[in-house]
Amino acid sequence: MVSRRKQQLGGLFIALLGAGFTGWTWYTAFYEGYFYRKASMIFPAFFVLGMGMIFFPGYKEERIARGEDISSMKSWQLITPRWWAILIIAFVAAGVNYLLLSSL
């Protein structure tokens, strides 16, 4: 299993990547008059997911720490309610960022 410190460093990298490219998208929208639709949605979601990785343990580790048997769980079944909430927040952030950029 990956150590918690490595997960946090990976989350920091993903969050910084998401924040940097979200800033770049806003810069191009303001100063150059265009933005890339996919980038305006993907990178804010990366930022939220990266922040989730920094502050919370991974969904698999969370289930193991609770003593749950994960041997019969597959893909989507492993995701905990906390990580579902983080995913929903990421999708909302992506949509809101796109809508705000579209209204410029």
VMD Tcl script that builds the backbone (N, CA, C; Angstrom):
set m [mol new atoms 312]
animate dup $m
set s [atomselect $m all]
$s set {name element resname resid chain x y z} {
  {N N MET 1 A 0.828 -1.170 0.000}
  {CA C MET 1 A 0.000 0.000 0.000}
  {C C MET 1 A 0.883 1.247 0.000}
  {N N VAL 2 A 0.397 2.289 -0.625}
  {CA C VAL 2 A 1.134 3.538 -0.707}
  {C C VAL 2 A 1.041 4.261 0.633}
  {N N SER 3 A 2.153 4.843 1.068}
  {CA C SER 3 A 2.147 5.531 2.350}
  {C C SER 3 A 1.301 6.801 2.276}
  {N N ARG 4 A 0.834 7.230 3.417}
  {CA C ARG 4 A -0.013 8.428 3.498}
  {C C ARG 4 A 0.738 9.659 3.005}
  {N N ARG 5 A 2.028 9.749 3.315}
  {CA C ARG 5 A 2.832 10.891 2.884}
  {C C ARG 5 A 2.908 10.956 1.359}
  {N N LYS 6 A 3.075 9.815 0.703}
  {CA C LYS 6 A 3.124 9.794 -0.761}
  {C C LYS 6 A 1.772 10.196 -1.351}
  {N N GLN 7 A 0.676 9.767 -0.724}
  {CA C GLN 7 A -0.644 10.170 -1.189}
  {C C GLN 7 A -0.814 11.685 -1.077}
  {N N GLN 8 A -0.338 12.245 0.029}
  {CA C GLN 8 A -0.452 13.683 0.223}
  {C C GLN 8 A 0.404 14.461 -0.781}
  {N N LEU 9 A 1.595 13.969 -1.063}
  {CA C LEU 9 A 2.447 14.628 -2.057}
  {C C LEU 9 A 1.831 14.535 -3.453}
  {N N GLY 10 A 1.265 13.378 -3.767}
  {CA C GLY 10 A 0.560 13.231 -5.042}
  {C C GLY 10 A -0.636 14.161 -5.115}
  {N N GLY 11 A -1.374 14.274 -4.020}
  {CA C GLY 11 A -2.504 15.188 -3.966}
  {C C GLY 11 A -2.081 16.635 -4.128}
  {N N LEU 12 A -0.953 16.997 -3.504}
  {CA C LEU 12 A -0.430 18.347 -3.651}
  {C C LEU 12 A -0.072 18.638 -5.101}
  {N N PHE 13 A 0.573 17.695 -5.754}
  {CA C PHE 13 A 0.927 17.863 -7.167}
  {C C PHE 13 A -0.327 18.042 -8.023}
  {N N ILE 14 A -1.327 17.201 -7.809}
  {CA C ILE 14 A -2.564 17.291 -8.586}
  {C C ILE 14 A -3.287 18.602 -8.310}
  {N N ALA 15 A -3.335 19.031 -7.033}
  {CA C ALA 15 A -3.994 20.286 -6.683}
  {C C ALA 15 A -3.273 21.477 -7.304}
  {N N LEU 16 A -1.945 21.467 -7.251}
  {CA C LEU 16 A -1.184 22.565 -7.856}
  {C C LEU 16 A -1.367 22.600 -9.370}
  {N N LEU 17 A -1.374 21.440 -9.990}
  {CA C LEU 17 A -1.614 21.356 -11.427}
  {C C LEU 17 A -3.000 21.909 -11.766}
  {N N GLY 18 A -4.007 21.486 -11.003}
  {CA C GLY 18 A -5.359 21.969 -11.234}
  {C C GLY 18 A -5.490 23.468 -11.025}
  {N N ALA 19 A -4.892 23.981 -9.949}
  {CA C ALA 19 A -4.969 25.415 -9.670}
  {C C ALA 19 A -4.228 26.226 -10.730}
  {N N GLY 20 A -3.065 25.750 -11.124}
  {CA C GLY 20 A -2.279 26.466 -12.121}
  {C C GLY 20 A -2.973 26.555 -13.467}
  {N N PHE 21 A -3.503 25.454 -13.918}
  {CA C PHE 21 A -4.171 25.469 -15.211}
  {C C PHE 21 A -5.534 26.148 -15.159}
  {N N THR 22 A -6.189 26.132 -13.993}
  {CA C THR 22 A -7.426 26.903 -13.853}
  {C C THR 22 A -7.105 28.390 -13.952}
  {N N GLY 23 A -6.032 28.817 -13.296}
  {CA C GLY 23 A -5.590 30.207 -13.414}
  {C C GLY 23 A -5.230 30.572 -14.840}
  {N N TRP 24 A -4.559 29.671 -15.538}
  {CA C TRP 24 A -4.205 29.911 -16.935}
  {C C TRP 24 A -5.456 30.043 -17.794}
  {N N THR 25 A -6.467 29.221 -17.534}
  {CA C THR 25 A -7.714 29.292 -18.292}
  {C C THR 25 A -8.385 30.651 -18.084}
  {N N TRP 26 A -8.412 31.128 -16.831}
  {CA C TRP 26 A -8.991 32.437 -16.564}
  {C C TRP 26 A -8.163 33.549 -17.211}
  {N N TYR 27 A -6.850 33.397 -17.204}
  {CA C TYR 27 A -5.980 34.394 -17.831}
  {C C TYR 27 A -6.278 34.500 -19.328}
  {N N THR 28 A -6.344 33.361 -20.005}
  {CA C THR 28 A -6.615 33.410 -21.445}
  {C C THR 28 A -8.017 33.935 -21.731}
  {N N ALA 29 A -8.971 33.637 -20.863}
  {CA C ALA 29 A -10.330 34.141 -21.075}
  {C C ALA 29 A -10.371 35.663 -20.929}
  {N N PHE 30 A -9.678 36.215 -19.922}
  {CA C PHE 30 A -9.698 37.658 -19.694}
  {C C PHE 30 A -8.864 38.428 -20.706}
  {N N TYR 31 A -7.637 37.980 -20.934}
  {CA C TYR 31 A -6.698 38.786 -21.704}
  {C C TYR 31 A -6.587 38.419 -23.173}
  {N N GLU 32 A -6.993 37.217 -23.525}
  {CA C GLU 32 A -6.881 36.824 -24.924}
  {C C GLU 32 A -8.238 36.542 -25.556}
  {N N GLY 33 A -9.286 36.511 -24.746}
  {CA C GLY 33 A -10.637 36.414 -25.278}
  {C C GLY 33 A -11.115 35.016 -25.622}
  {N N TYR 34 A -10.419 33.992 -25.208}
  {CA C TYR 34 A -10.872 32.621 -25.478}
  {C C TYR 34 A -10.479 31.729 -24.308}
  {N N PHE 35 A -11.116 30.572 -24.234}
  {CA C PHE 35 A -10.723 29.555 -23.263}
  {C C PHE 35 A -11.088 28.199 -23.827}
  {N N TYR 36 A -10.428 27.192 -23.329}
  {CA C TYR 36 A -10.701 25.826 -23.764}
  {C C TYR 36 A -11.748 25.212 -22.839}
  {N N ARG 37 A -12.847 24.786 -23.422}
  {CA C ARG 37 A -13.978 24.279 -22.648}
  {C C ARG 37 A -13.594 23.088 -21.779}
  {N N LYS 38 A -12.900 22.131 -22.327}
  {CA C LYS 38 A -12.522 20.943 -21.549}
  {C C LYS 38 A -11.579 21.305 -20.405}
  {N N ALA 39 A -10.622 22.176 -20.673}
  {CA C ALA 39 A -9.686 22.592 -19.625}
  {C C ALA 39 A -10.414 23.344 -18.520}
  {N N SER 40 A -11.445 24.104 -18.890}
  {CA C SER 40 A -12.170 24.868 -17.874}
  {C C SER 40 A -12.966 23.968 -16.944}
  {N N MET 41 A -13.189 22.738 -17.341}
  {CA C MET 41 A -13.921 21.803 -16.484}
  {C C MET 41 A -13.001 20.792 -15.802}
  {N N ILE 42 A -11.981 20.336 -16.485}
  {CA C ILE 42 A -11.113 19.295 -15.940}
  {C C ILE 42 A -10.243 19.803 -14.790}
  {N N PHE 43 A -9.628 20.955 -14.963}
  {CA C PHE 43 A -8.637 21.393 -13.984}
  {C C PHE 43 A -9.216 21.831 -12.639}
  {N N PRO 44 A -10.386 22.481 -12.585}
  {CA C PRO 44 A -10.968 22.722 -11.252}
  {C C PRO 44 A -11.309 21.411 -10.533}
  {N N ALA 45 A -11.745 20.409 -11.289}
  {CA C ALA 45 A -12.027 19.104 -10.688}
  {C C ALA 45 A -10.737 18.476 -10.163}
  {N N PHE 46 A -9.641 18.610 -10.908}
  {CA C PHE 46 A -8.351 18.112 -10.425}
  {C C PHE 46 A -7.974 18.788 -9.116}
  {N N PHE 47 A -8.205 20.100 -9.035}
  {CA C PHE 47 A -7.869 20.821 -7.811}
  {C C PHE 47 A -8.631 20.255 -6.613}
  {N N VAL 48 A -9.926 20.046 -6.774}
  {CA C VAL 48 A -10.747 19.526 -5.674}
  {C C VAL 48 A -10.307 18.114 -5.294}
  {N N LEU 49 A -10.059 17.262 -6.271}
  {CA C LEU 49 A -9.618 15.894 -5.983}
  {C C LEU 49 A -8.248 15.894 -5.302}
  {N N GLY 50 A -7.352 16.754 -5.751}
  {CA C GLY 50 A -6.033 16.852 -5.114}
  {C C GLY 50 A -6.138 17.296 -3.666}
  {N N MET 51 A -7.012 18.261 -3.403}
  {CA C MET 51 A -7.210 18.707 -2.026}
  {C C MET 51 A -7.800 17.578 -1.180}
  {N N GLY 52 A -8.690 16.802 -1.769}
  {CA C GLY 52 A -9.237 15.648 -1.060}
  {C C GLY 52 A -8.161 14.638 -0.704}
  {N N MET 53 A -7.221 14.445 -1.626}
  {CA C MET 53 A -6.132 13.508 -1.370}
  {C C MET 53 A -5.206 14.011 -0.270}
  {N N ILE 54 A -5.059 15.317 -0.162}
  {CA C ILE 54 A -4.206 15.881 0.878}
  {C C ILE 54 A -4.835 15.701 2.255}
  {N N PHE 55 A -6.122 15.993 2.379}
  {CA C PHE 55 A -6.767 16.043 3.687}
  {C C PHE 55 A -7.391 14.738 4.162}
  {N N PHE 56 A -7.707 13.820 3.245}
  {CA C PHE 56 A -8.388 12.584 3.625}
  {C C PHE 56 A -7.628 11.371 3.116}
  {N N PRO 57 A -7.704 10.253 3.839}
  {CA C PRO 57 A -7.080 9.023 3.328}
  {C C PRO 57 A -7.846 8.517 2.114}
  {N N GLY 58 A -7.207 7.693 1.330}
  {CA C GLY 58 A -7.855 7.121 0.158}
  {C C GLY 58 A -9.043 6.257 0.545}
  {N N TYR 59 A -9.963 6.091 -0.395}
  {CA C TYR 59 A -11.185 5.343 -0.093}
  {C C TYR 59 A -10.890 3.903 0.301}
  {N N LYS 60 A -9.904 3.298 -0.308}
  {CA C LYS 60 A -9.561 1.917 0.023}
  {C C LYS 60 A -8.989 1.834 1.441}
  {N N GLU 61 A -8.082 2.736 1.746}
  {CA C GLU 61 A -7.489 2.755 3.080}
  {C C GLU 61 A -8.542 3.062 4.150}
  {N N GLU 62 A -9.501 3.902 3.793}
  {CA C GLU 62 A -10.569 4.242 4.732}
  {C C GLU 62 A -11.409 3.010 5.076}
  {N N ARG 63 A -11.715 2.213 4.076}
  {CA C ARG 63 A -12.502 0.987 4.315}
  {C C ARG 63 A -11.695 -0.028 5.122}
  {N N ILE 64 A -10.418 -0.162 4.818}
  {CA C ILE 64 A -9.576 -1.112 5.546}
  {C C ILE 64 A -9.438 -0.676 7.004}
  {N N ALA 65 A -9.276 0.629 7.249}
  {CA C ALA 65 A -9.148 1.140 8.617}
  {C C ALA 65 A -10.412 0.884 9.433}
  {N N ARG 66 A -11.554 0.855 8.777}
  {CA C ARG 66 A -12.812 0.566 9.468}
  {C C ARG 66 A -12.996 -0.926 9.724}
  {N N GLY 67 A -12.112 -1.739 9.164}
  {CA C GLY 67 A -12.201 -3.177 9.346}
  {C C GLY 67 A -13.138 -3.866 8.366}
  {N N GLU 68 A -13.478 -3.190 7.280}
  {CA C GLU 68 A -14.376 -3.783 6.287}
  {C C GLU 68 A -13.616 -4.754 5.398}
  {N N ASP 69 A -14.300 -5.783 4.957}
  {CA C ASP 69 A -13.722 -6.751 4.031}
  {C C ASP 69 A -13.918 -6.227 2.612}
  {N N ILE 70 A -12.828 -5.906 1.946}
  {CA C ILE 70 A -12.924 -5.343 0.599}
  {C C ILE 70 A -12.643 -6.378 -0.491}
  {N N SER 71 A -12.456 -7.617 -0.111}
  {CA C SER 71 A -12.084 -8.638 -1.090}
  {C C SER 71 A -13.185 -8.884 -2.126}
  {N N SER 72 A -14.427 -8.691 -1.762}
  {CA C SER 72 A -15.516 -8.933 -2.711}
  {C C SER 72 A -15.986 -7.658 -3.400}
  {N N MET 73 A -15.426 -6.512 -3.021}
  {CA C MET 73 A -15.822 -5.237 -3.623}
  {C C MET 73 A -15.013 -4.973 -4.883}
  {N N LYS 74 A -15.680 -4.362 -5.852}
  {CA C LYS 74 A -15.031 -4.033 -7.108}
  {C C LYS 74 A -15.242 -2.560 -7.426}
  {N N SER 75 A -14.300 -1.949 -8.032}
  {CA C SER 75 A -14.267 -0.573 -8.530}
  {C C SER 75 A -15.163 0.402 -7.757}
  {N N TRP 76 A -16.335 0.725 -8.259}
  {CA C TRP 76 A -17.213 1.743 -7.681}
  {C C TRP 76 A -17.706 1.377 -6.285}
  {N N GLN 77 A -17.749 0.110 -5.966}
  {CA C GLN 77 A -18.220 -0.315 -4.646}
  {C C GLN 77 A -17.239 0.082 -3.539}
  {N N LEU 78 A -15.983 0.273 -3.886}
  {CA C LEU 78 A -14.968 0.644 -2.899}
  {C C LEU 78 A -15.085 2.096 -2.446}
  {N N ILE 79 A -15.692 2.949 -3.258}
  {CA C ILE 79 A -15.734 4.371 -2.952}
  {C C ILE 79 A -16.642 4.621 -1.753}
  {N N THR 80 A -16.115 5.343 -0.785}
  {CA C THR 80 A -16.845 5.632 0.449}
  {C C THR 80 A -17.727 6.869 0.261}
  {N N PRO 81 A -18.702 7.075 1.145}
  {CA C PRO 81 A -19.551 8.271 1.040}
  {C C PRO 81 A -18.749 9.578 1.044}
  {N N ARG 82 A -17.674 9.622 1.818}
  {CA C ARG 82 A -16.833 10.831 1.838}
  {C C ARG 82 A -16.266 11.109 0.454}
  {N N TRP 83 A -15.778 10.063 -0.221}
  {CA C TRP 83 A -15.197 10.264 -1.545}
  {C C TRP 83 A -16.263 10.509 -2.603}
  {N N TRP 84 A -17.466 9.993 -2.412}
  {CA C TRP 84 A -18.569 10.350 -3.320}
  {C C TRP 84 A -18.847 11.842 -3.199}
  {N N ALA 85 A -18.831 12.360 -1.970}
  {CA C ALA 85 A -19.058 13.790 -1.761}
  {C C ALA 85 A -17.954 14.612 -2.424}
  {N N ILE 86 A -16.710 14.167 -2.306}
  {CA C ILE 86 A -15.602 14.880 -2.943}
  {C C ILE 86 A -15.760 14.863 -4.460}
  {N N LEU 87 A -16.171 13.733 -5.019}
  {CA C LEU 87 A -16.399 13.654 -6.468}
  {C C LEU 87 A -17.514 14.591 -6.910}
  {N N ILE 88 A -18.583 14.656 -6.138}
  {CA C ILE 88 A -19.695 15.553 -6.477}
  {C C ILE 88 A -19.240 17.007 -6.412}
  {N N ILE 89 A -18.487 17.351 -5.382}
  {CA C ILE 89 A -17.959 18.717 -5.267}
  {C C ILE 89 A -17.049 19.033 -6.453}
  {N N ALA 90 A -16.251 18.065 -6.888}
  {CA C ALA 90 A -15.371 18.267 -8.042}
  {C C ALA 90 A -16.185 18.527 -9.307}
  {N N PHE 91 A -17.255 17.761 -9.519}
  {CA C PHE 91 A -18.094 17.972 -10.696}
  {C C PHE 91 A -18.809 19.320 -10.637}
  {N N VAL 92 A -19.249 19.713 -9.455}
  {CA C VAL 92 A -19.908 21.015 -9.290}
  {C C VAL 92 A -18.916 22.143 -9.564}
  {N N ALA 93 A -17.701 22.019 -9.038}
  {CA C ALA 93 A -16.673 23.033 -9.286}
  {C C ALA 93 A -16.377 23.154 -10.776}
  {N N ALA 94 A -16.328 22.025 -11.463}
  {CA C ALA 94 A -16.085 22.037 -12.905}
  {C C ALA 94 A -17.211 22.765 -13.639}
  {N N GLY 95 A -18.441 22.449 -13.299}
  {CA C GLY 95 A -19.580 23.081 -13.960}
  {C C GLY 95 A -19.676 24.563 -13.668}
  {N N VAL 96 A -19.456 24.940 -12.415}
  {CA C VAL 96 A -19.530 26.357 -12.052}
  {C C VAL 96 A -18.433 27.144 -12.751}
  {N N ASN 97 A -17.229 26.616 -12.788}
  {CA C ASN 97 A -16.134 27.300 -13.474}
  {C C ASN 97 A -16.463 27.490 -14.950}
  {N N TYR 98 A -16.997 26.474 -15.590}
  {CA C TYR 98 A -17.365 26.584 -17.004}
  {C C TYR 98 A -18.449 27.650 -17.210}
  {N N LEU 99 A -19.474 27.624 -16.353}
  {CA C LEU 99 A -20.550 28.602 -16.480}
  {C C LEU 99 A -20.045 30.032 -16.275}
  {N N LEU 100 A -19.166 30.220 -15.301}
  {CA C LEU 100 A -18.615 31.554 -15.070}
  {C C LEU 100 A -17.777 32.026 -16.257}
  {N N LEU 101 A -16.976 31.139 -16.815}
  {CA C LEU 101 A -16.175 31.517 -17.974}
  {C C LEU 101 A -17.044 31.760 -19.199}
  {N N SER 102 A -18.113 31.027 -19.333}
  {CA C SER 102 A -19.010 31.200 -20.483}
  {C C SER 102 A -19.753 32.530 -20.421}
  {N N SER 103 A -19.951 33.057 -19.220}
  {CA C SER 103 A -20.699 34.301 -19.083}
  {C C SER 103 A -19.838 35.541 -19.319}
  {N N LEU 104 A -18.548 35.366 -19.533}
  {CA C LEU 104 A -17.665 36.525 -19.786}
  {C C LEU 104 A -17.945 37.140 -21.137}
}
mol reanalyze $m
mol bondsrecalc $m
mol representation Tube
mol addrep $m
